[in-house]
């Protein structure tokens, strides 16, 4: 069982006075040895040194206690007549009186200087602790990471187990919002409030019973304020992302409604026409023409399947709100998955890659980024000359990742480069014809935009088009040891 705090404080006081007594006895032992060689004035300096040694380490009361002991001992052992408190000479009265005054003044100055040094050290430790906490909070990816970092930092710095209670109706949060540092069933509470937003509270369970000192409380309050600000920043970032995602969702939803009547008719008309011709003239058509009609039905059916897949993607993205299930993924994995899908669709289309040698991690929804990249690759394959490779290059640019998809097609006129990301807009270029629905690049822009990135079309040196995807690169996750 732990001792009560009052008993521990009494033990600390006794230890302080015992230390002062031992230092005083040691000083007197040294003074007895030096008595044969030094004058009384010099002996007083030894005793004064003992007073200073205690004053720089202990409280003022202990230093005064040491000064009084040294004063009495100096009078009793070294002032004539010795071994009595009586003083025979007026000069000796003045000398021991001045000794007491100097001892008290020196003890006061020494304790004040020691207190100032201790305050400076505490301030330095507090600044270093807050700086380290700020770095850890900045590296946290979301509110959950902030809570974990904050709890660990508070537990380590304060010496009490900290746990977050973030529910608005939590009793601890209500107490904290009224009385910061309030005692709650033997625990103490720090609020996490920024403006009118209540993020709950941090509840500390001390490792030992008793009230925490004021210095630890002040540090806990300062750290709590930093954690509350980090949670507020995370909340604002979530709201901004939700607003951006909602805007992208609304735009995609509206485009979906109009696309149903815009591009479904073309492949369906071809399939119905071919099937109708086969039904009416099956016995009159040569075998070669029948095969061509069947191939046309198959081709248009596959085209319709891809288009419906795009519609399903848009429906999934536009259902309610666009929800991003973020995870850490290497950009190389995303590129390899997208190129594998392209090879299944265009087996004869060569693809070249230029990827970074080191791992580059993205904090994204991997499936959506893969789909966005595949749409760009499919677009490049549509407009690349037969046998001409499509190239993918990726690399970091500061706090952003750049992914370039380069084709050697006829290129895009400057005034149309921004319009290719609009719904249903398709440029008639390339030997493979205008078979696009005008949805792929628009879906790509919506998916990338929902992640806080951007997509743009650039001219390629030597001819062709470069579609550049920019995604933010958050700080890499810290690995626990």
BELKA-V731889 format. One record per backbone hydrogen bond with DSSP energy under -1.0 kcal/mol. NH is the residue of the N-H (numbers start at 1). CO is the residue of the C=O. E is the energy in kcal/mol with one decimal. If there is no record, write none. Layout:
NH&CO&E  NH&CO&E
//
This chain:
8&4&-1.9  9&5&-2.4  10&6&-2.2  11&7&-2.2  12&8&-1.9  13&9&-2.2  14&10&-2.4  15&11&-2.0  16&12&-1.9  17&13&-2.2  18&14&-2.3  19&15&-2.3  20&16&-2.2  21&17&-2.2  22&18&-2.4  23&19&-2.3  24&20&-2.2  25&21&-2.6  26&22&-2.4  27&23&-2.3  28&24&-2.4  29&25&-2.4  30&26&-2.1  31&27&-2.2  32&28&-2.5  33&29&-1.6  34&30&-2.1  37&34&-1.2  38&34&-2.2  43&39&-2.1  44&40&-1.9  46&42&-1.0  47&43&-1.6  48&44&-2.4  49&45&-2.0  50&46&-1.5  51&47&-1.7  52&48&-2.2  53&49&-2.5  54&50&-1.9  55&51&-2.4  56&52&-2.2  57&54&-1.0  58&54&-2.4  63&59&-1.9  64&60&-2.5  65&61&-2.2  66&62&-2.1  67&63&-2.4  68&64&-2.6  69&65&-2.2  70&66&-2.6  71&67&-2.3  72&68&-2.7  73&69&-2.9  74&70&-2.7  75&71&-2.0  76&72&-2.7  77&73&-2.9  78&74&-1.5  83&76&-3.3  88&80&-1.8  93&89&-1.8  94&90&-2.3  95&91&-2.4  96&92&-2.8  97&93&-2.1  98&94&-2.8  99&95&-2.1  100&96&-2.1  101&97&-2.3  102&98&-3.1  103&99&-2.7  104&100&-2.4  105&101&-2.7  106&102&-2.9  107&103&-2.3  108&104&-2.4  109&105&-2.6  110&106&-2.9  111&107&-2.6  112&108&-2.2  113&109&-2.6  114&110&-2.7  115&111&-2.5  116&112&-2.5  117&113&-2.5  118&114&-2.5  119&115&-2.4  120&116&-2.6  121&117&-2.5  122&118&-2.5  123&119&-2.7  124&120&-2.6  125&121&-2.6  126&122&-2.6  127&123&-2.8  128&124&-2.5  129&125&-2.5  130&126&-2.8  131&127&-2.4  132&128&-2.3  133&129&-2.4  134&130&-2.5  135&131&-2.0  136&132&-2.1  137&133&-2.8  138&134&-2.3  139&135&-1.5  146&142&-2.0  147&143&-2.4  148&144&-2.1  149&145&-2.8  150&146&-2.9  151&147&-2.5  152&148&-2.2  153&149&-2.6  154&150&-2.6  155&151&-2.3  156&152&-2.1  157&153&-2.5  158&154&-2.8  159&155&-1.2  161&205&-1.9  163&203&-1.9  165&201&-2.8  170&167&-1.8  174&170&-1.8  175&171&-2.3  176&172&-2.6  177&173&-2.1  179&175&-2.9  181&189&-2.5  182&179&-1.9  184&187&-4.2  187&184&-1.2  188&204&-1.6  189&182&-1.6  190&202&-2.5  192&200&-2.4  194&197&-2.4  197&194&-2.3  199&192&-3.1  201&165&-2.1  202&190&-3.0  203&163&-2.7  204&188&-3.2  205&161&-2.7  217&213&-1.9  218&214&-2.6  219&215&-2.1  220&216&-2.5  221&217&-2.6  222&218&-2.4  223&219&-2.6  224&220&-2.6  225&221&-2.2  226&222&-1.9  227&223&-2.4  228&224&-2.6  229&225&-2.5  230&226&-2.2  231&227&-2.5  232&228&-2.3  233&229&-2.5  234&230&-2.4  235&231&-2.3  236&232&-2.7  237&233&-2.7  238&234&-2.4  239&235&-2.4  240&236&-2.6  241&237&-2.5  242&238&-2.7  243&239&-2.5  244&240&-2.5  245&241&-3.2  246&242&-2.8  247&243&-2.2  248&244&-2.4  249&245&-2.8  250&246&-2.5  251&247&-2.1  252&248&-2.5  253&249&-2.6  254&250&-2.3  255&251&-2.0  256&252&-2.1  257&253&-1.7  258&254&-1.5  259&255&-2.0  260&256&-1.3  263&259&-2.2  268&264&-1.5  269&265&-3.0  270&266&-2.0  271&267&-2.4  272&268&-3.0  273&269&-2.7  274&270&-2.6  275&271&-2.6  276&272&-2.7  277&273&-2.3  278&274&-2.3  279&275&-2.3  280&276&-2.2  281&277&-2.7  285&281&-1.8  290&286&-2.1  291&287&-2.2  292&288&-2.0  293&289&-2.3  294&290&-2.4  295&291&-2.8  296&292&-2.2  297&293&-2.2  298&294&-2.5  299&295&-3.1  300&296&-2.7  301&297&-2.2  302&298&-2.5  303&299&-2.5  304&300&-2.5  305&301&-2.3  306&302&-2.3  307&303&-2.2  308&304&-2.8  309&305&-2.1  310&306&-2.0  311&307&-2.3  312&308&-2.8  313&309&-2.4  314&310&-2.6  315&311&-2.9  316&312&-2.8  317&313&-2.5  318&314&-2.6  321&319&-1.1  326&324&-1.2  327&364&-2.6  329&362&-2.1  331&360&-2.2  334&330&-1.3  335&331&-2.3  336&332&-2.5  337&333&-2.1  338&334&-2.1  339&335&-2.5  340&336&-2.1  341&337&-1.5  342&338&-1.8  343&339&-2.2  344&340&-1.4  345&341&-1.3  346&342&-3.4  349&346&-1.9  352&390&-2.7  354&392&-2.9  362&329&-2.9  364&327&-1.7  369&365&-1.9  370&366&-2.4  371&367&-2.2  372&368&-2.4  373&369&-2.4  374&370&-2.5  375&371&-2.3  376&372&-1.6  377&373&-2.4  378&374&-3.0  379&375&-2.0  380&376&-2.3  381&377&-2.5  382&378&-2.0  383&379&-1.3  388&385&-2.2  390&350&-2.2  391&406&-2.5  392&352&-2.8  393&404&-2.5  394&354&-2.2  395&402&-2.1  397&400&-3.5  400&397&-1.1  401&471&-3.3  402&395&-3.1  403&469&-2.5  404&393&-3.4  405&467&-2.3  406&391&-3.3  407&465&-2.6  416&413&-2.1  420&416&-1.1  422&419&-2.1  424&438&-2.1  425&422&-1.5  429&427&-1.3  435&433&-1.3  443&439&-3.0  444&440&-2.1  445&441&-2.5  446&442&-2.1  447&443&-2.6  448&444&-2.8  449&445&-2.8  450&446&-1.8  451&448&-1.0  452&449&-1.7  453&448&-2.3  454&470&-2.0  456&468&-2.0  458&466&-3.2  460&464&-1.7  463&460&-2.4  466&458&-3.4  467&405&-2.5  468&456&-3.0  469&403&-3.1  470&454&-3.0  471&401&-2.2  473&399&-3.1
//
